[in-house]
């Protein structure tokens, strides 16, 4: 199963604030906020939604095709992704802009304040999926994740016109898109990914009820943070999968991307939805314990042991024949 992942490719500048954001916000002054947070730590990491997902898939031994736009400063990052099983041949290199930047500050309660410089990502709208599909011998699924909004819409429309199954995952771009564009992104999607807040925002922006959304997508996957994930399909009872216990929360950045990498890999292996969510949750736990979205390492034996500990020996037995982590 060939999966292309479209979306942002960026470097993450991750900072840690030792206090609480809520303690610095004055309720009667919210219309003119002017704050500067003195941070204790700065980590510069590789990131971007699409690149994070592809990295996770490669760490499981499942190759994916990365589709996005970067600057000419991408050479080292490309080499890193190539070494982790990612097909980067369809990444567009801008002659004008730097690779996108994500700047995020996390407080002691794991709340985050972030901003995103699009840079070369604005040129992703010029990328055609047809040549990508032709190069790799066809595409079975295209994940359309957070990207330049025009690129997201173009890739969604192109998937429809070419008859390629697609998954909608607008995440942080959902807030800036209007109802008509959101409806255009999700209508007919094989999968719809979101967190709990975004799920409600989908319904508010589209004007569709939860049932109406389910009537327009194949499978709706909603991550619930520490409460796990729920998977819904029209006419069926929701499937809840609890999360994997975590030893120590280090950094939540990219945890949702890690979940998607595991879910998509398991889907490509032909495993059922429950197993896909369990694999995704196991990858997410590893990401949550690392400082940065691509700083975790998956060992095949340790991954299976952790999966079995959380979900039982049968789950690990189902996954074992497919798992091909580069690390034993």
Short mmCIF file of the C-alpha atoms (twelve columns), coordinates in Angstrom:
data_MODEL
# 
_entry.id   MODEL 
# 
loop_
_atom_site.group_PDB 
_atom_site.id 
_atom_site.type_symbol 
_atom_site.label_atom_id 
_atom_site.label_alt_id 
_atom_site.label_comp_id 
_atom_site.label_asym_id 
_atom_site.label_seq_id 
_atom_site.Cartn_x 
_atom_site.Cartn_y 
_atom_site.Cartn_z 
_atom_site.pdbx_PDB_model_num 
ATOM 1   C CA . UNK A 1   0.000   0.000   0.000   1 
ATOM 2   C CA . UNK A 2   1.607   3.245   -1.166  1 
ATOM 3   C CA . UNK A 3   0.845   6.246   1.046   1 
ATOM 4   C CA . UNK A 4   1.779   9.828   0.222   1 
ATOM 5   C CA . UNK A 5   1.824   12.340  3.070   1 
ATOM 6   C CA . UNK A 6   1.317   15.960  2.064   1 
ATOM 7   C CA . UNK A 7   1.835   18.782  4.514   1 
ATOM 8   C CA . UNK A 8   4.298   20.982  6.311   1 
ATOM 9   C CA . UNK A 9   8.033   20.370  6.531   1 
ATOM 10  C CA . UNK A 10  9.654   22.621  9.103   1 
ATOM 11  C CA . UNK A 11  12.212  23.068  11.826  1 
ATOM 12  C CA . UNK A 12  10.839  23.375  15.348  1 
ATOM 13  C CA . UNK A 13  12.170  25.867  17.869  1 
ATOM 14  C CA . UNK A 14  10.897  24.479  21.172  1 
ATOM 15  C CA . UNK A 15  11.124  26.489  24.388  1 
ATOM 16  C CA . UNK A 16  10.202  25.696  27.986  1 
ATOM 17  C CA . UNK A 17  8.589   28.242  30.332  1 
ATOM 18  C CA . UNK A 18  8.969   27.194  34.012  1 
ATOM 19  C CA . UNK A 19  5.681   28.823  35.095  1 
ATOM 20  C CA . UNK A 20  2.043   28.763  34.011  1 
ATOM 21  C CA . UNK A 21  0.692   30.878  31.161  1 
ATOM 22  C CA . UNK A 22  -2.607  31.183  33.019  1 
ATOM 23  C CA . UNK A 23  -0.877  32.963  35.905  1 
ATOM 24  C CA . UNK A 24  0.306   35.697  33.526  1 
ATOM 25  C CA . UNK A 25  -3.046  36.424  31.861  1 
ATOM 26  C CA . UNK A 26  -5.254  39.105  33.421  1 
ATOM 27  C CA . UNK A 27  -8.948  38.531  32.627  1 
ATOM 28  C CA . UNK A 28  -9.710  42.264  32.294  1 
ATOM 29  C CA . UNK A 29  -6.711  42.881  29.994  1 
ATOM 30  C CA . UNK A 30  -7.166  40.148  27.394  1 
ATOM 31  C CA . UNK A 31  -8.025  42.672  24.670  1 
ATOM 32  C CA . UNK A 32  -4.482  44.115  24.839  1 
ATOM 33  C CA . UNK A 33  -2.128  41.312  25.775  1 
ATOM 34  C CA . UNK A 34  1.582   42.139  25.680  1 
ATOM 35  C CA . UNK A 35  3.677   39.430  27.292  1 
ATOM 36  C CA . UNK A 36  7.226   38.174  27.084  1 
ATOM 37  C CA . UNK A 37  8.121   34.843  28.684  1 
ATOM 38  C CA . UNK A 38  11.649  34.199  29.935  1 
ATOM 39  C CA . UNK A 39  12.297  30.588  28.958  1 
ATOM 40  C CA . UNK A 40  14.754  28.126  30.464  1 
ATOM 41  C CA . UNK A 41  15.455  25.927  27.455  1 
ATOM 42  C CA . UNK A 42  15.632  26.099  23.668  1 
ATOM 43  C CA . UNK A 43  15.719  23.015  21.469  1 
ATOM 44  C CA . UNK A 44  15.940  23.266  17.676  1 
ATOM 45  C CA . UNK A 45  14.470  20.127  16.163  1 
ATOM 46  C CA . UNK A 46  13.362  18.760  12.819  1 
ATOM 47  C CA . UNK A 47  9.588   18.902  12.449  1 
ATOM 48  C CA . UNK A 48  6.603   19.752  10.313  1 
ATOM 49  C CA . UNK A 49  3.466   17.621  10.359  1 
ATOM 50  C CA . UNK A 50  4.106   15.667  7.159   1 
ATOM 51  C CA . UNK A 51  7.770   15.069  7.900   1 
ATOM 52  C CA . UNK A 52  6.971   13.921  11.449  1 
ATOM 53  C CA . UNK A 53  4.428   11.403  10.172  1 
ATOM 54  C CA . UNK A 54  6.773   10.055  7.515   1 
ATOM 55  C CA . UNK A 55  9.596   9.761   10.063  1 
ATOM 56  C CA . UNK A 56  7.363   7.691   12.332  1 
ATOM 57  C CA . UNK A 57  6.309   5.427   9.495   1 
ATOM 58  C CA . UNK A 58  9.923   4.915   8.484   1 
ATOM 59  C CA . UNK A 59  10.827  4.078   12.083  1 
ATOM 60  C CA . UNK A 60  8.285   1.232   11.881  1 
ATOM 61  C CA . UNK A 61  9.761   0.032   8.604   1 
ATOM 62  C CA . UNK A 62  6.955   1.376   6.398   1 
ATOM 63  C CA . UNK A 63  8.139   3.633   3.581   1 
ATOM 64  C CA . UNK A 64  6.009   6.670   2.755   1 
ATOM 65  C CA . UNK A 65  6.210   9.383   0.121   1 
ATOM 66  C CA . UNK A 66  6.735   12.869  1.530   1 
ATOM 67  C CA . UNK A 67  5.120   15.670  -0.489  1 
ATOM 68  C CA . UNK A 68  5.760   19.287  0.479   1 
ATOM 69  C CA . UNK A 69  7.808   22.400  -0.192  1 
ATOM 70  C CA . UNK A 70  11.105  23.443  1.427   1 
ATOM 71  C CA . UNK A 71  13.941  25.931  1.030   1 
ATOM 72  C CA . UNK A 72  17.465  25.304  -0.203  1 
ATOM 73  C CA . UNK A 73  18.461  24.830  3.447   1 
ATOM 74  C CA . UNK A 74  16.831  21.371  3.388   1 
ATOM 75  C CA . UNK A 75  19.865  19.257  2.462   1 
ATOM 76  C CA . UNK A 76  20.755  18.008  5.962   1 
ATOM 77  C CA . UNK A 77  17.112  17.412  6.824   1 
ATOM 78  C CA . UNK A 78  16.597  15.489  3.570   1 
ATOM 79  C CA . UNK A 79  19.544  13.254  4.385   1 
ATOM 80  C CA . UNK A 80  18.091  12.545  7.840   1 
ATOM 81  C CA . UNK A 81  14.702  11.565  6.397   1 
ATOM 82  C CA . UNK A 82  16.271  9.468   3.636   1 
ATOM 83  C CA . UNK A 83  18.171  7.521   6.290   1 
ATOM 84  C CA . UNK A 84  14.914  6.896   8.144   1 
ATOM 85  C CA . UNK A 85  13.085  5.289   5.260   1 
ATOM 86  C CA . UNK A 86  11.289  8.314   3.814   1 
ATOM 87  C CA . UNK A 87  10.937  8.860   0.064   1 
ATOM 88  C CA . UNK A 88  11.803  12.566  -0.365  1 
ATOM 89  C CA . UNK A 89  12.044  12.631  -4.172  1 
ATOM 90  C CA . UNK A 90  8.722   14.503  -4.479  1 
ATOM 91  C CA . UNK A 91  9.694   17.362  -2.155  1 
ATOM 92  C CA . UNK A 92  9.714   20.716  -3.979  1 
ATOM 93  C CA . UNK A 93  12.674  23.042  -3.288  1 
ATOM 94  C CA . UNK A 94  11.924  26.769  -3.378  1 
ATOM 95  C CA . UNK A 95  14.374  29.191  -4.967  1 
ATOM 96  C CA . UNK A 96  12.970  32.094  -2.927  1 
ATOM 97  C CA . UNK A 97  12.097  31.054  0.629   1 
ATOM 98  C CA . UNK A 98  13.545  29.284  3.636   1 
ATOM 99  C CA . UNK A 99  12.051  26.088  5.017   1 
ATOM 100 C CA . UNK A 100 9.138   26.800  7.340   1 
ATOM 101 C CA . UNK A 101 9.702   27.458  11.064  1 
ATOM 102 C CA . UNK A 102 7.548   26.415  14.038  1 
ATOM 103 C CA . UNK A 103 8.184   28.333  17.280  1 
ATOM 104 C CA . UNK A 104 6.533   26.910  20.393  1 
ATOM 105 C CA . UNK A 105 6.705   27.623  24.132  1 
ATOM 106 C CA . UNK A 106 5.412   25.003  26.589  1 
ATOM 107 C CA . UNK A 107 4.582   25.801  30.229  1 
ATOM 108 C CA . UNK A 108 4.808   23.478  33.238  1 
ATOM 109 C CA . UNK A 109 1.228   22.252  32.663  1 
ATOM 110 C CA . UNK A 110 2.048   21.275  29.050  1 
ATOM 111 C CA . UNK A 111 0.013   24.200  27.668  1 
ATOM 112 C CA . UNK A 112 1.517   25.651  24.513  1 
ATOM 113 C CA . UNK A 113 1.700   29.013  22.726  1 
ATOM 114 C CA . UNK A 114 3.063   28.757  19.202  1 
ATOM 115 C CA . UNK A 115 3.511   30.589  15.921  1 
ATOM 116 C CA . UNK A 116 4.374   29.306  12.461  1 
ATOM 117 C CA . UNK A 117 6.346   30.968  9.652   1 
ATOM 118 C CA . UNK A 118 5.214   29.429  6.371   1 
ATOM 119 C CA . UNK A 119 8.259   30.256  4.240   1 
ATOM 120 C CA . UNK A 120 8.627   27.817  1.363   1 
ATOM 121 C CA . UNK A 121 5.450   26.028  2.422   1 
ATOM 122 C CA . UNK A 122 3.483   28.665  0.495   1 
ATOM 123 C CA . UNK A 123 4.729   27.071  -2.728  1 
ATOM 124 C CA . UNK A 124 3.203   23.680  -1.912  1 
ATOM 125 C CA . UNK A 125 0.114   24.751  -3.857  1 
ATOM 126 C CA . UNK A 126 2.152   24.342  -7.062  1 
ATOM 127 C CA . UNK A 127 2.753   20.628  -6.470  1 
ATOM 128 C CA . UNK A 128 0.767   18.194  -8.617  1 
ATOM 129 C CA . UNK A 129 0.030   14.728  -7.241  1 
ATOM 130 C CA . UNK A 130 -0.215  13.159  -10.702 1 
ATOM 131 C CA . UNK A 131 3.554   13.054  -11.306 1 
ATOM 132 C CA . UNK A 132 4.068   11.702  -7.780  1 
ATOM 133 C CA . UNK A 133 1.659   8.831   -8.451  1 
ATOM 134 C CA . UNK A 134 3.268   8.141   -11.833 1 
ATOM 135 C CA . UNK A 135 6.772   8.062   -10.330 1 
ATOM 136 C CA . UNK A 136 5.930   5.495   -7.638  1 
ATOM 137 C CA . UNK A 137 3.530   3.367   -9.667  1 
ATOM 138 C CA . UNK A 138 0.288   4.694   -8.230  1 
ATOM 139 C CA . UNK A 139 -0.980  5.884   -4.854  1 
ATOM 140 C CA . UNK A 140 -3.398  4.010   -2.607  1 
ATOM 141 C CA . UNK A 141 -3.931  6.812   -0.071  1 
ATOM 142 C CA . UNK A 142 -2.964  10.466  0.282   1 
ATOM 143 C CA . UNK A 143 -2.927  12.021  3.736   1 
ATOM 144 C CA . UNK A 144 -3.667  15.734  3.433   1 
ATOM 145 C CA . UNK A 145 -2.287  17.250  6.614   1 
ATOM 146 C CA . UNK A 146 -1.705  20.851  7.712   1 
ATOM 147 C CA . UNK A 147 -0.079  22.771  4.886   1 
ATOM 148 C CA . UNK A 148 -0.571  25.892  2.809   1 
ATOM 149 C CA . UNK A 149 -4.410  26.105  2.732   1 
ATOM 150 C CA . UNK A 150 -4.538  26.411  -1.047  1 
ATOM 151 C CA . UNK A 151 -2.332  23.342  -1.336  1 
ATOM 152 C CA . UNK A 152 -4.637  21.378  0.964   1 
ATOM 153 C CA . UNK A 153 -7.657  22.249  -1.149  1 
ATOM 154 C CA . UNK A 154 -5.858  21.567  -4.417  1 
ATOM 155 C CA . UNK A 155 -4.609  18.172  -3.289  1 
ATOM 156 C CA . UNK A 156 -8.054  17.227  -1.988  1 
ATOM 157 C CA . UNK A 157 -9.669  18.154  -5.302  1 
ATOM 158 C CA . UNK A 158 -6.978  16.343  -7.263  1 
ATOM 159 C CA . UNK A 159 -7.492  13.162  -5.237  1 
ATOM 160 C CA . UNK A 160 -11.204 13.297  -6.040  1 
ATOM 161 C CA . UNK A 161 -10.632 13.883  -9.743  1 
ATOM 162 C CA . UNK A 162 -8.038  11.099  -9.987  1 
ATOM 163 C CA . UNK A 163 -10.003 8.651   -7.853  1 
ATOM 164 C CA . UNK A 164 -7.323  8.414   -5.160  1 
ATOM 165 C CA . UNK A 165 -8.499  7.745   -1.598  1 
ATOM 166 C CA . UNK A 166 -7.561  10.562  0.776   1 
ATOM 167 C CA . UNK A 167 -7.455  11.260  4.486   1 
ATOM 168 C CA . UNK A 168 -8.318  14.721  5.836   1 
ATOM 169 C CA . UNK A 169 -6.160  16.017  8.690   1 
ATOM 170 C CA . UNK A 170 -6.169  19.848  8.669   1 
ATOM 171 C CA . UNK A 171 -5.282  20.151  12.405  1 
ATOM 172 C CA . UNK A 172 -3.912  23.646  13.164  1 
ATOM 173 C CA . UNK A 173 -5.042  25.043  9.801   1 
ATOM 174 C CA . UNK A 174 -8.663  24.340  10.695  1 
ATOM 175 C CA . UNK A 175 -8.934  27.552  12.727  1 
ATOM 176 C CA . UNK A 176 -8.099  29.803  9.767   1 
ATOM 177 C CA . UNK A 177 -10.336 28.143  7.162   1 
ATOM 178 C CA . UNK A 178 -13.974 29.039  6.530   1 
ATOM 179 C CA . UNK A 179 -16.871 26.620  6.535   1 
ATOM 180 C CA . UNK A 180 -17.004 26.148  2.770   1 
ATOM 181 C CA . UNK A 181 -13.330 25.196  2.609   1 
ATOM 182 C CA . UNK A 182 -13.600 22.852  5.599   1 
ATOM 183 C CA . UNK A 183 -16.543 21.070  3.974   1 
ATOM 184 C CA . UNK A 184 -14.503 20.806  0.768   1 
ATOM 185 C CA . UNK A 185 -11.599 19.238  2.684   1 
ATOM 186 C CA . UNK A 186 -13.496 16.512  4.460   1 
ATOM 187 C CA . UNK A 187 -16.346 15.586  2.100   1 
ATOM 188 C CA . UNK A 188 -15.619 12.109  0.759   1 
ATOM 189 C CA . UNK A 189 -12.510 11.504  2.888   1 
ATOM 190 C CA . UNK A 190 -11.686 7.881   3.643   1 
ATOM 191 C CA . UNK A 191 -10.395 9.003   7.051   1 
ATOM 192 C CA . UNK A 192 -10.910 12.165  9.081   1 
ATOM 193 C CA . UNK A 193 -8.325  12.830  11.811  1 
ATOM 194 C CA . UNK A 194 -8.668  15.399  14.592  1 
ATOM 195 C CA . UNK A 195 -8.289  15.900  18.314  1 
ATOM 196 C CA . UNK A 196 -11.283 16.416  20.598  1 
ATOM 197 C CA . UNK A 197 -11.306 20.215  20.258  1 
ATOM 198 C CA . UNK A 198 -10.940 20.082  16.483  1 
ATOM 199 C CA . UNK A 199 -13.807 17.603  16.304  1 
ATOM 200 C CA . UNK A 200 -16.148 20.225  17.772  1 
ATOM 201 C CA . UNK A 201 -14.628 22.906  15.535  1 
ATOM 202 C CA . UNK A 202 -15.288 20.762  12.444  1 
ATOM 203 C CA . UNK A 203 -18.960 20.625  13.327  1 
ATOM 204 C CA . UNK A 204 -19.185 24.334  14.123  1 
ATOM 205 C CA . UNK A 205 -17.438 25.397  10.901  1 
ATOM 206 C CA . UNK A 206 -19.275 23.027  8.578   1 
ATOM 207 C CA . UNK A 207 -22.671 23.423  10.222  1 
ATOM 208 C CA . UNK A 208 -22.946 19.620  10.136  1 
ATOM 209 C CA . UNK A 209 -23.813 17.486  13.137  1 
ATOM 210 C CA . UNK A 210 -21.551 14.648  14.176  1 
ATOM 211 C CA . UNK A 211 -23.825 12.207  12.374  1 
ATOM 212 C CA . UNK A 212 -23.778 14.318  9.217   1 
ATOM 213 C CA . UNK A 213 -19.980 14.377  9.271   1 
ATOM 214 C CA . UNK A 214 -19.945 10.583  9.611   1 
ATOM 215 C CA . UNK A 215 -22.244 10.299  6.606   1 
ATOM 216 C CA . UNK A 216 -19.622 12.119  4.503   1 
ATOM 217 C CA . UNK A 217 -16.424 10.370  5.608   1 
ATOM 218 C CA . UNK A 218 -15.477 6.731   5.870   1 
ATOM 219 C CA . UNK A 219 -13.830 6.591   9.299   1 
ATOM 220 C CA . UNK A 220 -13.520 9.354   11.894  1 
ATOM 221 C CA . UNK A 221 -10.514 9.128   14.220  1 
ATOM 222 C CA . UNK A 222 -10.505 11.445  17.253  1 
ATOM 223 C CA . UNK A 223 -7.554  11.557  19.634  1 
ATOM 224 C CA . UNK A 224 -8.453  12.336  23.250  1 
ATOM 225 C CA . UNK A 225 -5.057  12.989  24.813  1 
ATOM 226 C CA . UNK A 226 -4.573  10.942  27.981  1 
ATOM 227 C CA . UNK A 227 -8.019  9.372   27.451  1 
ATOM 228 C CA . UNK A 228 -6.881  7.561   24.298  1 
ATOM 229 C CA . UNK A 229 -8.623  7.602   20.929  1 
ATOM 230 C CA . UNK A 230 -12.114 6.919   19.624  1 
ATOM 231 C CA . UNK A 231 -12.925 5.650   16.133  1 
ATOM 232 C CA . UNK A 232 -16.386 6.219   14.665  1 
ATOM 233 C CA . UNK A 233 -18.165 4.915   11.581  1 
ATOM 234 C CA . UNK A 234 -21.707 5.626   10.465  1 
ATOM 235 C CA . UNK A 235 -24.209 3.218   11.954  1 
ATOM 236 C CA . UNK A 236 -21.703 1.570   14.287  1 
ATOM 237 C CA . UNK A 237 -20.849 1.993   17.940  1 
ATOM 238 C CA . UNK A 238 -17.694 3.988   18.551  1 
ATOM 239 C CA . UNK A 239 -14.482 2.050   19.231  1 
ATOM 240 C CA . UNK A 240 -12.430 3.365   22.157  1 
ATOM 241 C CA . UNK A 241 -8.747  2.490   22.503  1 
ATOM 242 C CA . UNK A 242 -6.953  3.635   25.684  1 
ATOM 243 C CA . UNK A 243 -3.526  5.214   25.500  1 
ATOM 244 C CA . UNK A 244 -0.234  3.511   26.382  1 
ATOM 245 C CA . UNK A 245 1.085   4.355   29.884  1 
ATOM 246 C CA . UNK A 246 3.935   6.857   29.736  1 
ATOM 247 C CA . UNK A 247 6.878   6.851   32.137  1 
ATOM 248 C CA . UNK A 248 7.557   10.594  31.932  1 
ATOM 249 C CA . UNK A 249 6.000   13.301  29.779  1 
ATOM 250 C CA . UNK A 250 8.856   15.216  28.166  1 
ATOM 251 C CA . UNK A 251 7.344   17.082  25.200  1 
ATOM 252 C CA . UNK A 252 3.861   16.840  23.623  1 
ATOM 253 C CA . UNK A 253 4.957   18.357  20.311  1 
ATOM 254 C CA . UNK A 254 4.332   15.945  17.451  1 
ATOM 255 C CA . UNK A 255 2.557   13.290  19.534  1 
ATOM 256 C CA . UNK A 256 -0.513  13.438  17.281  1 
ATOM 257 C CA . UNK A 257 1.737   13.052  14.250  1 
ATOM 258 C CA . UNK A 258 3.347   9.992   15.850  1 
ATOM 259 C CA . UNK A 259 -0.083  8.462   16.401  1 
ATOM 260 C CA . UNK A 260 -0.981  8.986   12.753  1 
ATOM 261 C CA . UNK A 261 2.273   7.373   11.626  1 
ATOM 262 C CA . UNK A 262 1.471   4.215   13.552  1 
ATOM 263 C CA . UNK A 263 -2.187  4.183   12.552  1 
ATOM 264 C CA . UNK A 264 -1.392  4.600   8.854   1 
ATOM 265 C CA . UNK A 265 1.394   2.001   8.927   1 
ATOM 266 C CA . UNK A 266 -0.873  -0.573  10.532  1 
ATOM 267 C CA . UNK A 267 -3.622  0.287   8.050   1 
ATOM 268 C CA . UNK A 268 -1.158  -0.270  5.214   1 
ATOM 269 C CA . UNK A 269 -0.295  -3.658  6.741   1 
ATOM 270 C CA . UNK A 270 -3.972  -4.599  6.527   1 
ATOM 271 C CA . UNK A 271 -4.596  -4.684  10.283  1 
ATOM 272 C CA . UNK A 272 -8.056  -3.842  11.702  1 
ATOM 273 C CA . UNK A 273 -8.881  -0.434  13.143  1 
ATOM 274 C CA . UNK A 274 -8.369  -1.420  16.768  1 
ATOM 275 C CA . UNK A 275 -4.868  -2.692  16.060  1 
ATOM 276 C CA . UNK A 276 -4.100  0.399   13.981  1 
ATOM 277 C CA . UNK A 277 -5.067  2.638   16.908  1 
ATOM 278 C CA . UNK A 278 -2.993  0.520   19.283  1 
ATOM 279 C CA . UNK A 279 0.085   0.758   17.070  1 
ATOM 280 C CA . UNK A 280 -0.489  4.507   16.745  1 
ATOM 281 C CA . UNK A 281 -0.829  4.939   20.489  1 
ATOM 282 C CA . UNK A 282 2.389   2.995   21.105  1 
ATOM 283 C CA . UNK A 283 4.344   5.233   18.731  1 
ATOM 284 C CA . UNK A 284 2.729   8.286   20.368  1 
ATOM 285 C CA . UNK A 285 3.929   7.159   23.810  1 
ATOM 286 C CA . UNK A 286 7.511   6.992   22.535  1 
ATOM 287 C CA . UNK A 287 7.204   10.483  21.042  1 
ATOM 288 C CA . UNK A 288 5.761   11.906  24.269  1 
ATOM 289 C CA . UNK A 289 8.828   10.701  26.173  1 
ATOM 290 C CA . UNK A 290 11.270  12.448  23.796  1 
ATOM 291 C CA . UNK A 291 12.296  16.091  23.424  1 
ATOM 292 C CA . UNK A 292 11.153  16.812  19.875  1 
ATOM 293 C CA . UNK A 293 8.892   15.141  17.322  1 
ATOM 294 C CA . UNK A 294 11.636  13.093  15.633  1 
ATOM 295 C CA . UNK A 295 13.925  12.331  18.558  1 
ATOM 296 C CA . UNK A 296 12.513  8.967   19.591  1 
ATOM 297 C CA . UNK A 297 13.932  5.614   18.515  1 
ATOM 298 C CA . UNK A 298 11.839  2.498   17.964  1 
ATOM 299 C CA . UNK A 299 13.366  -0.888  18.689  1 
ATOM 300 C CA . UNK A 300 11.422  -3.834  17.253  1 
ATOM 301 C CA . UNK A 301 11.583  -6.038  20.346  1 
ATOM 302 C CA . UNK A 302 10.956  -3.209  22.823  1 
ATOM 303 C CA . UNK A 303 8.063   -1.912  20.721  1 
ATOM 304 C CA . UNK A 304 6.363   -5.304  20.675  1 
ATOM 305 C CA . UNK A 305 6.914   -5.728  24.420  1 
ATOM 306 C CA . UNK A 306 5.361   -2.352  25.135  1 
ATOM 307 C CA . UNK A 307 2.445   -3.070  22.818  1 
ATOM 308 C CA . UNK A 308 1.851   -6.402  24.557  1 
ATOM 309 C CA . UNK A 309 2.057   -4.798  27.991  1 
ATOM 310 C CA . UNK A 310 -0.595  -2.230  27.082  1 
ATOM 311 C CA . UNK A 311 -2.923  -4.263  24.863  1 
ATOM 312 C CA . UNK A 312 -2.105  -7.938  25.356  1 
ATOM 313 C CA . UNK A 313 -0.060  -10.663 23.712  1 
ATOM 314 C CA . UNK A 314 -2.599  -11.121 20.899  1 
ATOM 315 C CA . UNK A 315 -2.098  -7.511  19.770  1 
ATOM 316 C CA . UNK A 316 1.672   -7.954  19.645  1 
ATOM 317 C CA . UNK A 317 1.294   -11.252 17.768  1 
ATOM 318 C CA . UNK A 318 -0.847  -9.565  15.106  1 
ATOM 319 C CA . UNK A 319 1.667   -6.745  14.632  1 
ATOM 320 C CA . UNK A 320 4.900   -8.763  14.797  1 
ATOM 321 C CA . UNK A 321 4.857   -10.184 11.217  1 
ATOM 322 C CA . UNK A 322 4.588   -6.678  9.765   1 
ATOM 323 C CA . UNK A 323 6.884   -4.670  12.022  1 
ATOM 324 C CA . UNK A 324 10.225  -3.927  10.358  1 
ATOM 325 C CA . UNK A 325 11.931  -1.383  12.606  1 
ATOM 326 C CA . UNK A 326 15.531  -0.775  11.471  1 
ATOM 327 C CA . UNK A 327 16.570  -1.309  15.120  1 
ATOM 328 C CA . UNK A 328 16.218  -4.905  16.424  1 
# 
